[in-house]
Amino acid sequence: MEQKWEKRYGLHLKQGDQELYEWLDDIPDFNRSEAIRNLLLFACRAILNKKQQVQSWPN
């Protein structure tokens, strides 16, 4: 059985992603996947942290 953390995901840039394209293009191929993974982890943790802060605010 395949482990969940072994799944691979694709990324497709859209119109208007020029800044992201240029930033990713400057990263060597062998580091690009790791850079994207770290960005996603950072974003996920920031979102979860913000969600936790909002939930802890008094009503």
mmCIF file as Biopython writes it, N, C-alpha, C and O atoms, coordinates in Angstrom:
data_model
#
loop_
_atom_site.group_PDB
_atom_site.id
_atom_site.type_symbol
_atom_site.label_atom_id
_atom_site.label_alt_id
_atom_site.label_comp_id
_atom_site.label_asym_id
_atom_site.label_entity_id
_atom_site.label_seq_id
_atom_site.pdbx_PDB_ins_code
_atom_site.Cartn_x
_atom_site.Cartn_y
_atom_site.Cartn_z
_atom_site.occupancy
_atom_site.B_iso_or_equiv
_atom_site.auth_seq_id
_atom_site.auth_asym_id
_atom_site.pdbx_PDB_model_num
ATOM 1   N N  . MET A ? 1  ? 0.841   -1.188 0.000   1.0 0.0 1  A 1 
ATOM 2   C CA . MET A ? 1  ? 0.000   0.000  0.000   1.0 0.0 1  A 1 
ATOM 3   C C  . MET A ? 1  ? 0.880   1.243  0.000   1.0 0.0 1  A 1 
ATOM 4   O O  . MET A ? 1  ? 1.851   1.318  0.753   1.0 0.0 1  A 1 
ATOM 5   N N  . GLU A ? 2  ? 0.551   2.203  -0.828  1.0 0.0 2  A 1 
ATOM 6   C CA . GLU A ? 2  ? 1.324   3.434  -0.934  1.0 0.0 2  A 1 
ATOM 7   C C  . GLU A ? 2  ? 1.083   4.319  0.294   1.0 0.0 2  A 1 
ATOM 8   O O  . GLU A ? 2  ? -0.057  4.522  0.712   1.0 0.0 2  A 1 
ATOM 9   N N  . GLN A ? 3  ? 2.159   4.834  0.855   1.0 0.0 3  A 1 
ATOM 10  C CA . GLN A ? 3  ? 2.045   5.742  1.986   1.0 0.0 3  A 1 
ATOM 11  C C  . GLN A ? 3  ? 1.613   7.120  1.493   1.0 0.0 3  A 1 
ATOM 12  O O  . GLN A ? 3  ? 1.995   7.537  0.400   1.0 0.0 3  A 1 
ATOM 13  N N  . LYS A ? 4  ? 0.827   7.819  2.287   1.0 0.0 4  A 1 
ATOM 14  C CA . LYS A ? 4  ? 0.329   9.125  1.886   1.0 0.0 4  A 1 
ATOM 15  C C  . LYS A ? 4  ? 1.464   10.089 1.573   1.0 0.0 4  A 1 
ATOM 16  O O  . LYS A ? 4  ? 1.348   10.870 0.628   1.0 0.0 4  A 1 
ATOM 17  N N  . TRP A ? 5  ? 2.543   10.063 2.320   1.0 0.0 5  A 1 
ATOM 18  C CA . TRP A ? 5  ? 3.631   11.030 2.121   1.0 0.0 5  A 1 
ATOM 19  C C  . TRP A ? 5  ? 4.468   10.720 0.888   1.0 0.0 5  A 1 
ATOM 20  O O  . TRP A ? 5  ? 5.362   11.492 0.540   1.0 0.0 5  A 1 
ATOM 21  N N  . GLU A ? 6  ? 4.197   9.620  0.233   1.0 0.0 6  A 1 
ATOM 22  C CA . GLU A ? 6  ? 4.922   9.284  -0.985  1.0 0.0 6  A 1 
ATOM 23  C C  . GLU A ? 6  ? 4.205   9.776  -2.241  1.0 0.0 6  A 1 
ATOM 24  O O  . GLU A ? 6  ? 4.727   9.627  -3.346  1.0 0.0 6  A 1 
ATOM 25  N N  . LYS A ? 7  ? 3.023   10.357 -2.085  1.0 0.0 7  A 1 
ATOM 26  C CA . LYS A ? 7  ? 2.304   10.869 -3.242  1.0 0.0 7  A 1 
ATOM 27  C C  . LYS A ? 7  ? 3.043   12.066 -3.824  1.0 0.0 7  A 1 
ATOM 28  O O  . LYS A ? 7  ? 3.729   12.800 -3.111  1.0 0.0 7  A 1 
ATOM 29  N N  . ARG A ? 8  ? 2.892   12.246 -5.112  1.0 0.0 8  A 1 
ATOM 30  C CA . ARG A ? 8  ? 3.493   13.400 -5.784  1.0 0.0 8  A 1 
ATOM 31  C C  . ARG A ? 8  ? 2.370   14.254 -6.347  1.0 0.0 8  A 1 
ATOM 32  O O  . ARG A ? 8  ? 1.325   13.748 -6.759  1.0 0.0 8  A 1 
ATOM 33  N N  . TYR A ? 9  ? 2.605   15.545 -6.354  1.0 0.0 9  A 1 
ATOM 34  C CA . TYR A ? 9  ? 1.610   16.489 -6.835  1.0 0.0 9  A 1 
ATOM 35  C C  . TYR A ? 9  ? 2.228   17.357 -7.916  1.0 0.0 9  A 1 
ATOM 36  O O  . TYR A ? 9  ? 3.418   17.669 -7.873  1.0 0.0 9  A 1 
ATOM 37  N N  . GLY A ? 10 ? 1.429   17.735 -8.862  1.0 0.0 10 A 1 
ATOM 38  C CA . GLY A ? 10 ? 1.887   18.616 -9.931  1.0 0.0 10 A 1 
ATOM 39  C C  . GLY A ? 10 ? 1.519   20.057 -9.622  1.0 0.0 10 A 1 
ATOM 40  O O  . GLY A ? 10 ? 0.606   20.329 -8.843  1.0 0.0 10 A 1 
ATOM 41  N N  . LEU A ? 11 ? 2.225   20.948 -10.230 1.0 0.0 11 A 1 
ATOM 42  C CA . LEU A ? 11 ? 1.962   22.369 -10.052 1.0 0.0 11 A 1 
ATOM 43  C C  . LEU A ? 11 ? 1.896   23.012 -11.427 1.0 0.0 11 A 1 
ATOM 44  O O  . LEU A ? 11 ? 2.824   22.888 -12.226 1.0 0.0 11 A 1 
ATOM 45  N N  . HIS A ? 12 ? 0.818   23.683 -11.690 1.0 0.0 12 A 1 
ATOM 46  C CA . HIS A ? 12 ? 0.659   24.392 -12.962 1.0 0.0 12 A 1 
ATOM 47  C C  . HIS A ? 12 ? 0.492   25.871 -12.663 1.0 0.0 12 A 1 
ATOM 48  O O  . HIS A ? 12 ? -0.421  26.266 -11.939 1.0 0.0 12 A 1 
ATOM 49  N N  . LEU A ? 13 ? 1.364   26.676 -13.214 1.0 0.0 13 A 1 
ATOM 50  C CA . LEU A ? 13 ? 1.247   28.114 -13.038 1.0 0.0 13 A 1 
ATOM 51  C C  . LEU A ? 13 ? 0.176   28.644 -13.971 1.0 0.0 13 A 1 
ATOM 52  O O  . LEU A ? 13 ? -0.092  28.067 -15.025 1.0 0.0 13 A 1 
ATOM 53  N N  . LYS A ? 14 ? -0.425  29.737 -13.575 1.0 0.0 14 A 1 
ATOM 54  C CA . LYS A ? 14 ? -1.494  30.351 -14.365 1.0 0.0 14 A 1 
ATOM 55  C C  . LYS A ? 14 ? -1.062  31.717 -14.854 1.0 0.0 14 A 1 
ATOM 56  O O  . LYS A ? 14 ? -0.013  32.235 -14.469 1.0 0.0 14 A 1 
ATOM 57  N N  . GLN A ? 15 ? -1.883  32.282 -15.703 1.0 0.0 15 A 1 
ATOM 58  C CA . GLN A ? 15 ? -1.653  33.630 -16.204 1.0 0.0 15 A 1 
ATOM 59  C C  . GLN A ? 15 ? -1.495  34.563 -15.004 1.0 0.0 15 A 1 
ATOM 60  O O  . GLN A ? 15 ? -2.290  34.498 -14.067 1.0 0.0 15 A 1 
ATOM 61  N N  . GLY A ? 16 ? -0.506  35.407 -15.018 1.0 0.0 16 A 1 
ATOM 62  C CA . GLY A ? 16 ? -0.298  36.335 -13.913 1.0 0.0 16 A 1 
ATOM 63  C C  . GLY A ? 16 ? 0.667   35.826 -12.854 1.0 0.0 16 A 1 
ATOM 64  O O  . GLY A ? 16 ? 0.925   36.524 -11.874 1.0 0.0 16 A 1 
ATOM 65  N N  . ASP A ? 17 ? 1.207   34.620 -13.031 1.0 0.0 17 A 1 
ATOM 66  C CA . ASP A ? 17 ? 2.156   34.049 -12.067 1.0 0.0 17 A 1 
ATOM 67  C C  . ASP A ? 17 ? 3.608   34.316 -12.467 1.0 0.0 17 A 1 
ATOM 68  O O  . ASP A ? 17 ? 4.507   33.562 -12.095 1.0 0.0 17 A 1 
ATOM 69  N N  . GLN A ? 18 ? 3.833   35.385 -13.221 1.0 0.0 18 A 1 
ATOM 70  C CA . GLN A ? 18 ? 5.165   35.676 -13.747 1.0 0.0 18 A 1 
ATOM 71  C C  . GLN A ? 18 ? 6.222   35.770 -12.642 1.0 0.0 18 A 1 
ATOM 72  O O  . GLN A ? 18 ? 7.322   35.237 -12.785 1.0 0.0 18 A 1 
ATOM 73  N N  . GLU A ? 19 ? 5.884   36.448 -11.544 1.0 0.0 19 A 1 
ATOM 74  C CA . GLU A ? 19 ? 6.833   36.602 -10.432 1.0 0.0 19 A 1 
ATOM 75  C C  . GLU A ? 19 ? 7.215   35.231 -9.849  1.0 0.0 19 A 1 
ATOM 76  O O  . GLU A ? 19 ? 8.387   34.969 -9.581  1.0 0.0 19 A 1 
ATOM 77  N N  . LEU A ? 20 ? 6.232   34.378 -9.662  1.0 0.0 20 A 1 
ATOM 78  C CA . LEU A ? 20 ? 6.487   33.033 -9.145  1.0 0.0 20 A 1 
ATOM 79  C C  . LEU A ? 20 ? 7.297   32.216 -10.146 1.0 0.0 20 A 1 
ATOM 80  O O  . LEU A ? 20 ? 8.223   31.498 -9.771  1.0 0.0 20 A 1 
ATOM 81  N N  . TYR A ? 21 ? 6.939   32.335 -11.415 1.0 0.0 21 A 1 
ATOM 82  C CA . TYR A ? 21 ? 7.680   31.631 -12.467 1.0 0.0 21 A 1 
ATOM 83  C C  . TYR A ? 21 ? 9.155   32.015 -12.452 1.0 0.0 21 A 1 
ATOM 84  O O  . TYR A ? 21 ? 10.029  31.149 -12.493 1.0 0.0 21 A 1 
ATOM 85  N N  . GLU A ? 22 ? 9.425   33.307 -12.394 1.0 0.0 22 A 1 
ATOM 86  C CA . GLU A ? 22 ? 10.814  33.772 -12.411 1.0 0.0 22 A 1 
ATOM 87  C C  . GLU A ? 22 ? 11.566  33.310 -11.176 1.0 0.0 22 A 1 
ATOM 88  O O  . GLU A ? 22 ? 12.732  32.927 -11.267 1.0 0.0 22 A 1 
ATOM 89  N N  . TRP A ? 23 ? 10.906  33.340 -10.016 1.0 0.0 23 A 1 
ATOM 90  C CA . TRP A ? 23 ? 11.558  32.905 -8.783  1.0 0.0 23 A 1 
ATOM 91  C C  . TRP A ? 23 ? 11.886  31.410 -8.854  1.0 0.0 23 A 1 
ATOM 92  O O  . TRP A ? 23 ? 12.998  30.999 -8.523  1.0 0.0 23 A 1 
ATOM 93  N N  . LEU A ? 24 ? 10.917  30.602 -9.286  1.0 0.0 24 A 1 
ATOM 94  C CA . LEU A ? 24 ? 11.146  29.164 -9.393  1.0 0.0 24 A 1 
ATOM 95  C C  . LEU A ? 24 ? 12.187  28.839 -10.457 1.0 0.0 24 A 1 
ATOM 96  O O  . LEU A ? 24 ? 12.980  27.912 -10.296 1.0 0.0 24 A 1 
ATOM 97  N N  . ASP A ? 25 ? 12.181  29.598 -11.533 1.0 0.0 25 A 1 
ATOM 98  C CA . ASP A ? 25 ? 13.124  29.352 -12.618 1.0 0.0 25 A 1 
ATOM 99  C C  . ASP A ? 25 ? 14.572  29.598 -12.192 1.0 0.0 25 A 1 
ATOM 100 O O  . ASP A ? 25 ? 15.496  29.023 -12.768 1.0 0.0 25 A 1 
ATOM 101 N N  . ASP A ? 26 ? 14.767  30.442 -11.195 1.0 0.0 26 A 1 
ATOM 102 C CA . ASP A ? 26 ? 16.116  30.722 -10.691 1.0 0.0 26 A 1 
ATOM 103 C C  . ASP A ? 26 ? 16.639  29.633 -9.758  1.0 0.0 26 A 1 
ATOM 104 O O  . ASP A ? 26 ? 17.828  29.613 -9.438  1.0 0.0 26 A 1 
ATOM 105 N N  . ILE A ? 27 ? 15.775  28.738 -9.324  1.0 0.0 27 A 1 
ATOM 106 C CA . ILE A ? 27 ? 16.185  27.653 -8.421  1.0 0.0 27 A 1 
ATOM 107 C C  . ILE A ? 27 ? 16.629  26.468 -9.264  1.0 0.0 27 A 1 
ATOM 108 O O  . ILE A ? 27 ? 15.933  26.087 -10.206 1.0 0.0 27 A 1 
ATOM 109 N N  . PRO A ? 28 ? 17.781  25.877 -8.941  1.0 0.0 28 A 1 
ATOM 110 C CA . PRO A ? 28 ? 18.227  24.697 -9.700  1.0 0.0 28 A 1 
ATOM 111 C C  . PRO A ? 28 ? 17.177  23.586 -9.657  1.0 0.0 28 A 1 
ATOM 112 O O  . PRO A ? 28 ? 16.479  23.420 -8.656  1.0 0.0 28 A 1 
ATOM 113 N N  . ASP A ? 29 ? 17.071  22.833 -10.741 1.0 0.0 29 A 1 
ATOM 114 C CA . ASP A ? 29 ? 16.060  21.772 -10.850 1.0 0.0 29 A 1 
ATOM 115 C C  . ASP A ? 29 ? 16.059  20.832 -9.652  1.0 0.0 29 A 1 
ATOM 116 O O  . ASP A ? 29 ? 14.995  20.433 -9.178  1.0 0.0 29 A 1 
ATOM 117 N N  . PHE A ? 30 ? 17.240  20.478 -9.162  1.0 0.0 30 A 1 
ATOM 118 C CA . PHE A ? 30 ? 17.304  19.487 -8.083  1.0 0.0 30 A 1 
ATOM 119 C C  . PHE A ? 30 ? 16.834  20.057 -6.741  1.0 0.0 30 A 1 
ATOM 120 O O  . PHE A ? 30 ? 16.616  19.290 -5.804  1.0 0.0 30 A 1 
ATOM 121 N N  . ASN A ? 31 ? 16.674  21.367 -6.623  1.0 0.0 31 A 1 
ATOM 122 C CA . ASN A ? 31 ? 16.182  21.983 -5.380  1.0 0.0 31 A 1 
ATOM 123 C C  . ASN A ? 31 ? 14.763  22.524 -5.501  1.0 0.0 31 A 1 
ATOM 124 O O  . ASN A ? 31 ? 14.163  22.894 -4.492  1.0 0.0 31 A 1 
ATOM 125 N N  . ARG A ? 32 ? 14.223  22.578 -6.692  1.0 0.0 32 A 1 
ATOM 126 C CA . ARG A ? 32 ? 12.929  23.227 -6.928  1.0 0.0 32 A 1 
ATOM 127 C C  . ARG A ? 32 ? 11.803  22.552 -6.156  1.0 0.0 32 A 1 
ATOM 128 O O  . ARG A ? 32 ? 10.998  23.238 -5.527  1.0 0.0 32 A 1 
ATOM 129 N N  . SER A ? 33 ? 11.730  21.243 -6.189  1.0 0.0 33 A 1 
ATOM 130 C CA . SER A ? 33 ? 10.671  20.527 -5.488  1.0 0.0 33 A 1 
ATOM 131 C C  . SER A ? 33 ? 10.742  20.783 -3.983  1.0 0.0 33 A 1 
ATOM 132 O O  . SER A ? 33 ? 9.711   20.957 -3.333  1.0 0.0 33 A 1 
ATOM 133 N N  . GLU A ? 34 ? 11.934  20.806 -3.436  1.0 0.0 34 A 1 
ATOM 134 C CA . GLU A ? 34 ? 12.113  21.056 -2.002  1.0 0.0 34 A 1 
ATOM 135 C C  . GLU A ? 34 ? 11.710  22.493 -1.659  1.0 0.0 34 A 1 
ATOM 136 O O  . GLU A ? 34 ? 11.116  22.734 -0.608  1.0 0.0 34 A 1 
ATOM 137 N N  . ALA A ? 35 ? 12.022  23.430 -2.524  1.0 0.0 35 A 1 
ATOM 138 C CA . ALA A ? 35 ? 11.641  24.826 -2.288  1.0 0.0 35 A 1 
ATOM 139 C C  . ALA A ? 35 ? 10.121  24.970 -2.277  1.0 0.0 35 A 1 
ATOM 140 O O  . ALA A ? 35 ? 9.573   25.661 -1.419  1.0 0.0 35 A 1 
ATOM 141 N N  . ILE A ? 36 ? 9.438   24.327 -3.221  1.0 0.0 36 A 1 
ATOM 142 C CA . ILE A ? 36 ? 7.983   24.381 -3.273  1.0 0.0 36 A 1 
ATOM 143 C C  . ILE A ? 36 ? 7.393   23.728 -2.030  1.0 0.0 36 A 1 
ATOM 144 O O  . ILE A ? 36 ? 6.441   24.248 -1.448  1.0 0.0 36 A 1 
ATOM 145 N N  . ARG A ? 37 ? 7.953   22.589 -1.619  1.0 0.0 37 A 1 
ATOM 146 C CA . ARG A ? 37 ? 7.469   21.905 -0.418  1.0 0.0 37 A 1 
ATOM 147 C C  . ARG A ? 37 ? 7.619   22.799 0.809   1.0 0.0 37 A 1 
ATOM 148 O O  . ARG A ? 37 ? 6.712   22.867 1.639   1.0 0.0 37 A 1 
ATOM 149 N N  . ASN A ? 38 ? 8.755   23.484 0.932   1.0 0.0 38 A 1 
ATOM 150 C CA . ASN A ? 38 ? 8.973   24.376 2.072   1.0 0.0 38 A 1 
ATOM 151 C C  . ASN A ? 38 ? 8.031   25.569 2.051   1.0 0.0 38 A 1 
ATOM 152 O O  . ASN A ? 38 ? 7.553   26.000 3.100   1.0 0.0 38 A 1 
ATOM 153 N N  . LEU A ? 39 ? 7.761   26.104 0.869   1.0 0.0 39 A 1 
ATOM 154 C CA . LEU A ? 39 ? 6.793   27.206 0.758   1.0 0.0 39 A 1 
ATOM 155 C C  . LEU A ? 39 ? 5.406   26.752 1.196   1.0 0.0 39 A 1 
ATOM 156 O O  . LEU A ? 39 ? 4.712   27.468 1.918   1.0 0.0 39 A 1 
ATOM 157 N N  . LEU A ? 40 ? 5.004   25.560 0.758   1.0 0.0 40 A 1 
ATOM 158 C CA . LEU A ? 40 ? 3.689   25.043 1.141   1.0 0.0 40 A 1 
ATOM 159 C C  . LEU A ? 40 ? 3.600   24.778 2.645   1.0 0.0 40 A 1 
ATOM 160 O O  . LEU A ? 40 ? 2.577   25.062 3.268   1.0 0.0 40 A 1 
ATOM 161 N N  . LEU A ? 41 ? 4.660   24.239 3.220   1.0 0.0 41 A 1 
ATOM 162 C CA . LEU A ? 41 ? 4.677   24.017 4.671   1.0 0.0 41 A 1 
ATOM 163 C C  . LEU A ? 41 ? 4.565   25.334 5.431   1.0 0.0 41 A 1 
ATOM 164 O O  . LEU A ? 41 ? 3.821   25.438 6.406   1.0 0.0 41 A 1 
ATOM 165 N N  . PHE A ? 42 ? 5.311   26.336 4.976   1.0 0.0 42 A 1 
ATOM 166 C CA . PHE A ? 42 ? 5.263   27.650 5.607   1.0 0.0 42 A 1 
ATOM 167 C C  . PHE A ? 42 ? 3.856   28.233 5.533   1.0 0.0 42 A 1 
ATOM 168 O O  . PHE A ? 42 ? 3.327   28.727 6.528   1.0 0.0 42 A 1 
ATOM 169 N N  . ALA A ? 43 ? 3.254   28.171 4.344   1.0 0.0 43 A 1 
ATOM 170 C CA . ALA A ? 43 ? 1.908   28.712 4.149   1.0 0.0 43 A 1 
ATOM 171 C C  . ALA A ? 43 ? 0.885   27.948 4.995   1.0 0.0 43 A 1 
ATOM 172 O O  . ALA A ? 43 ? 0.018   28.554 5.625   1.0 0.0 43 A 1 
ATOM 173 N N  . CYS A ? 44 ? 0.988   26.638 5.006   1.0 0.0 44 A 1 
ATOM 174 C CA . CYS A ? 44 ? 0.061   25.820 5.787   1.0 0.0 44 A 1 
ATOM 175 C C  . CYS A ? 44 ? 0.163   26.147 7.273   1.0 0.0 44 A 1 
ATOM 176 O O  . CYS A ? 44 ? -0.857  26.308 7.943   1.0 0.0 44 A 1 
ATOM 177 N N  . ARG A ? 45 ? 1.376   26.247 7.787   1.0 0.0 45 A 1 
ATOM 178 C CA . ARG A ? 45 ? 1.571   26.569 9.209   1.0 0.0 45 A 1 
ATOM 179 C C  . ARG A ? 45 ? 1.071   27.970 9.534   1.0 0.0 45 A 1 
ATOM 180 O O  . ARG A ? 45 ? 0.495   28.187 10.600  1.0 0.0 45 A 1 
ATOM 181 N N  . ALA A ? 46 ? 1.282   28.920 8.631   1.0 0.0 46 A 1 
ATOM 182 C CA . ALA A ? 46 ? 0.804   30.288 8.851   1.0 0.0 46 A 1 
ATOM 183 C C  . ALA A ? 46 ? -0.721  30.323 8.884   1.0 0.0 46 A 1 
ATOM 184 O O  . ALA A ? 46 ? -1.313  30.995 9.729   1.0 0.0 46 A 1 
ATOM 185 N N  . ILE A ? 47 ? -1.353  29.599 7.965   1.0 0.0 47 A 1 
ATOM 186 C CA . ILE A ? 47 ? -2.816  29.554 7.915   1.0 0.0 47 A 1 
ATOM 187 C C  . ILE A ? 47 ? -3.371  28.899 9.179   1.0 0.0 47 A 1 
ATOM 188 O O  . ILE A ? 47 ? -4.315  29.409 9.782   1.0 0.0 47 A 1 
ATOM 189 N N  . LEU A ? 48 ? -2.785  27.769 9.579   1.0 0.0 48 A 1 
ATOM 190 C CA . LEU A ? 48 ? -3.258  27.081 10.785  1.0 0.0 48 A 1 
ATOM 191 C C  . LEU A ? 48 ? -3.040  27.930 12.030  1.0 0.0 48 A 1 
ATOM 192 O O  . LEU A ? 48 ? -3.882  27.942 12.927  1.0 0.0 48 A 1 
ATOM 193 N N  . ASN A ? 49 ? -1.917  28.640 12.092  1.0 0.0 49 A 1 
ATOM 194 C CA . ASN A ? 49 ? -1.631  29.513 13.222  1.0 0.0 49 A 1 
ATOM 195 C C  . ASN A ? 49 ? -2.647  30.648 13.285  1.0 0.0 49 A 1 
ATOM 196 O O  . ASN A ? 49 ? -3.160  30.959 14.360  1.0 0.0 49 A 1 
ATOM 197 N N  . LYS A ? 50 ? -2.941  31.268 12.148  1.0 0.0 50 A 1 
ATOM 198 C CA . LYS A ? 50 ? -3.923  32.348 12.097  1.0 0.0 50 A 1 
ATOM 199 C C  . LYS A ? 50 ? -5.302  31.834 12.495  1.0 0.0 50 A 1 
ATOM 200 O O  . LYS A ? 50 ? -6.032  32.505 13.224  1.0 0.0 50 A 1 
ATOM 201 N N  . LYS A ? 51 ? -5.655  30.649 12.020  1.0 0.0 51 A 1 
ATOM 202 C CA . LYS A ? 51 ? -6.947  30.050 12.357  1.0 0.0 51 A 1 
ATOM 203 C C  . LYS A ? 51 ? -7.047  29.825 13.866  1.0 0.0 51 A 1 
ATOM 204 O O  . LYS A ? 51 ? -8.087  30.076 14.475  1.0 0.0 51 A 1 
ATOM 205 N N  . GLN A ? 52 ? -5.959  29.351 14.454  1.0 0.0 52 A 1 
ATOM 206 C CA . GLN A ? 52 ? -5.936  29.110 15.898  1.0 0.0 52 A 1 
ATOM 207 C C  . GLN A ? 52 ? -6.053  30.424 16.666  1.0 0.0 52 A 1 
ATOM 208 O O  . GLN A ? 52 ? -6.730  30.480 17.693  1.0 0.0 52 A 1 
ATOM 209 N N  . GLN A ? 53 ? -5.402  31.483 16.180  1.0 0.0 53 A 1 
ATOM 210 C CA . GLN A ? 53 ? -5.502  32.785 16.837  1.0 0.0 53 A 1 
ATOM 211 C C  . GLN A ? 53 ? -6.927  33.311 16.787  1.0 0.0 53 A 1 
ATOM 212 O O  . GLN A ? 53 ? -7.431  33.834 17.781  1.0 0.0 53 A 1 
ATOM 213 N N  . VAL A ? 54 ? -7.582  33.178 15.640  1.0 0.0 54 A 1 
ATOM 214 C CA . VAL A ? 54 ? -8.946  33.660 15.479  1.0 0.0 54 A 1 
ATOM 215 C C  . VAL A ? 54 ? -9.890  32.901 16.405  1.0 0.0 54 A 1 
ATOM 216 O O  . VAL A ? 54 ? -10.785 33.490 17.011  1.0 0.0 54 A 1 
ATOM 217 N N  . GLN A ? 55 ? -9.686  31.604 16.507  1.0 0.0 55 A 1 
ATOM 218 C CA . GLN A ? 55 ? -10.551 30.787 17.364  1.0 0.0 55 A 1 
ATOM 219 C C  . GLN A ? 55 ? -10.362 31.111 18.836  1.0 0.0 55 A 1 
ATOM 220 O O  . GLN A ? 55 ? -11.276 30.905 19.633  1.0 0.0 55 A 1 
ATOM 221 N N  . SER A ? 56 ? -9.188  31.616 19.211  1.0 0.0 56 A 1 
ATOM 222 C CA . SER A ? 56 ? -8.927  31.904 20.619  1.0 0.0 56 A 1 
ATOM 223 C C  . SER A ? 56 ? -9.377  33.311 21.014  1.0 0.0 56 A 1 
ATOM 224 O O  . SER A ? 56 ? -9.344  33.657 22.195  1.0 0.0 56 A 1 
ATOM 225 N N  . TRP A ? 57 ? -9.800  34.130 20.037  1.0 0.0 57 A 1 
ATOM 226 C CA . TRP A ? 57 ? -10.294 35.469 20.352  1.0 0.0 57 A 1 
ATOM 227 C C  . TRP A ? 57 ? -11.617 35.357 21.114  1.0 0.0 57 A 1 
ATOM 228 O O  . TRP A ? 57 ? -12.450 34.502 20.811  1.0 0.0 57 A 1 
ATOM 229 N N  . PRO A ? 58 ? -11.793 36.221 22.094  1.0 0.0 58 A 1 
ATOM 230 C CA . PRO A ? 58 ? -13.074 36.179 22.813  1.0 0.0 58 A 1 
ATOM 231 C C  . PRO A ? 58 ? -14.224 36.611 21.905  1.0 0.0 58 A 1 
ATOM 232 O O  . PRO A ? 58 ? -14.073 37.509 21.077  1.0 0.0 58 A 1 
ATOM 233 N N  . ASN A ? 59 ? -15.357 35.969 22.070  1.0 0.0 59 A 1 
ATOM 234 C CA . ASN A ? 59 ? -16.530 36.270 21.231  1.0 0.0 59 A 1 
ATOM 235 C C  . ASN A ? 59 ? -17.255 37.491 21.691  1.0 0.0 59 A 1 
ATOM 236 O O  . ASN A ? 59 ? -18.260 37.875 21.092  1.0 0.0 59 A 1 
#
